[in-house]
Every structure is written in structure tokens, then in C-alpha cells.
Amino acid sequence: MVGRDDHLIRQARARTIVERAAEELKEILREAALALEPFPPFPGAYFTNALEAEPGAAARPERGCVVVCADGELREFQMGMDFSGPNPDPAMARRETLKPLTLSAQDYVVYAFNAIEAIARAVEERRKQAQ
């Protein structure tokens, strides 16, 4: 016979597994990012080195472009222009910001996995170019 609280036990076990996976992926992501030297520039960016870590259908519209940086941290990349300064030069008006993210363990697993995949692709591309 199934206990009355079995669903709560399964839920707690599932949460524990996801949290453990997030911690392990964080370690793998940091190692992978540190091994990719030099870290590639973000496409279209002038000042930012990062790789996109977007999870496709799992992305959230309220969150901007999520990237992995050279330190292995996931951040939200924001790009824009600010012409309020004295210099009208577009290059000087360009603003690139890497905003810290607070992700649930469940969201972190998806983004970290995609970031690790992006780093692996970058490593493979460099190997092919070096041949």
C-alpha cells in the first residue's frame, strides 16, 4: 500500500538530486571555462568575452541572454547604446553589461549544461582550426 506522504518523499528526493546536479555542474563548468584560454569574444560584442548558454525552449522571456564567462559564472548579457555623454562616437556610447544571475537549481542545471556544451564546441572548433 502506498503511504499518504510518499509523494512528498519523492518530491524531496527529486529536489535533492537536482540540487546535487547543479553543484556538480557548477564545478564542471568552472573547470571547462578556465581551460578555454583565451576565452572567445561574444559575437557582435566589443568588450565582452562570453559564450551563449541559452536553453532554447526552457528560456524565460523575462531573462535576457544568458552567457557563461571566462570564470565559469553564468550572467545575463545586456547590450545597448548610451549617447548621453559628451562624445557622440558610437563605439564610446556602446554599453555591454554582464549582470549577475540568481537561478534556481532547476534552471541552473539547464543553463549550465548548455554552457558546457558551448565550451566543448568552442574547444573542438579550435582543434579543427589548429590542424
matplotlib code that plots the C-alpha trace (Angstrom):
import matplotlib.pyplot as plt

x = [0.0, 1.2, 1.8, -0.1, 3.1, 5.0, 4.6, 6.3, 9.2, 9.6, 9.4, 12.1, 14.4, 13.9, 14.9, 18.0, 19.0, 18.6, 20.5, 23.3, 23.4, 23.6, 26.5, 28.4, 27.7, 28.9, 32.2, 32.5, 31.5, 34.2, 36.8, 35.8, 35.7, 39.1, 40.6, 39.3, 42.1, 41.7, 38.0, 36.3, 34.6, 30.8, 29.6, 28.9, 30.3, 33.3, 34.3, 32.8, 34.2, 31.5, 29.6, 25.8, 24.2, 20.6, 18.5, 16.1, 12.6, 13.4, 14.5, 12.4, 11.2, 11.9, 15.6, 17.9, 20.7, 22.4, 26.1, 29.0, 32.0, 35.7, 35.4, 32.7, 29.9, 26.5, 25.5, 22.8, 24.4, 22.9, 24.0, 22.8, 23.8, 24.1, 24.5, 24.1, 27.8, 29.8, 31.2, 28.8, 31.1, 29.0, 31.9, 32.2, 28.4, 28.2, 27.3, 27.9, 26.9, 27.2, 24.6, 24.8, 22.1, 20.3, 19.0, 17.1, 18.9, 16.4, 17.2, 20.9, 21.1, 19.7, 21.8, 25.0, 24.6, 24.2, 27.2, 29.3, 28.1, 29.1, 32.5, 33.0, 32.0, 34.5, 37.3, 36.5, 36.4, 39.9, 41.2, 40.0, 41.4, 44.8, 45.1]
y = [0.0, 3.5, 5.8, 9.0, 11.1, 9.1, 12.0, 14.4, 12.0, 11.6, 15.4, 15.9, 13.3, 14.9, 18.3, 16.8, 15.2, 18.5, 20.5, 18.0, 18.0, 21.9, 21.8, 19.3, 21.1, 24.3, 22.7, 21.2, 24.5, 26.4, 23.8, 23.9, 27.7, 28.0, 25.5, 27.5, 30.1, 32.6, 32.8, 33.8, 37.1, 37.2, 37.6, 41.2, 42.5, 44.8, 44.3, 41.0, 37.6, 35.0, 32.1, 31.9, 29.4, 29.8, 26.6, 27.0, 26.3, 26.4, 30.1, 32.6, 35.8, 38.0, 36.9, 38.4, 36.5, 34.1, 33.6, 31.8, 33.9, 33.0, 32.5, 29.8, 32.0, 32.4, 36.0, 37.9, 39.8, 43.2, 45.4, 48.9, 52.4, 55.5, 58.8, 60.9, 61.5, 64.3, 62.0, 61.1, 58.3, 55.1, 53.0, 55.1, 55.0, 51.3, 49.6, 46.0, 44.7, 41.3, 41.1, 38.5, 35.9, 34.1, 30.9, 28.1, 24.7, 23.5, 26.5, 26.3, 22.7, 23.6, 26.7, 25.1, 22.1, 24.3, 26.4, 23.2, 22.2, 25.6, 25.4, 21.9, 23.2, 26.1, 23.7, 21.4, 24.4, 25.5, 22.0, 21.8, 25.2, 24.2, 21.2]
z = [0.0, -0.9, 2.1, 2.4, 2.2, -0.5, -2.9, -0.5, -0.1, -3.9, -4.3, -1.6, -3.2, -6.6, -5.2, -3.6, -6.9, -8.8, -6.2, -6.2, -10.0, -10.0, -7.6, -9.7, -12.9, -11.4, -10.7, -14.2, -15.8, -13.9, -14.9, -18.5, -18.7, -17.1, -19.5, -22.6, -22.8, -24.3, -23.8, -27.1, -27.6, -27.7, -31.3, -32.0, -28.7, -28.5, -24.9, -23.7, -23.8, -23.3, -24.8, -25.1, -22.8, -23.8, -23.2, -26.2, -25.2, -21.5, -21.7, -19.9, -21.6, -18.5, -18.6, -21.2, -23.0, -20.5, -21.1, -19.5, -18.8, -18.5, -14.8, -15.3, -14.0, -15.7, -16.2, -18.2, -21.1, -21.8, -24.7, -25.6, -26.5, -24.3, -26.1, -23.0, -22.7, -24.4, -27.1, -29.9, -31.1, -31.4, -30.1, -27.0, -26.5, -26.6, -23.3, -22.6, -19.1, -17.5, -14.8, -12.0, -12.1, -9.3, -10.7, -9.0, -9.0, -11.7, -14.0, -13.3, -14.4, -17.9, -18.4, -17.1, -19.3, -22.4, -21.3, -21.0, -24.5, -25.9, -24.4, -25.8, -29.2, -28.9, -28.0, -30.9, -33.3, -32.1, -32.6, -36.1, -36.9, -35.5, -37.8]

ax = plt.figure().add_subplot(projection="3d")
ax.plot(x, y, z, "-o")
ax.set_aspect("equal")
plt.show()
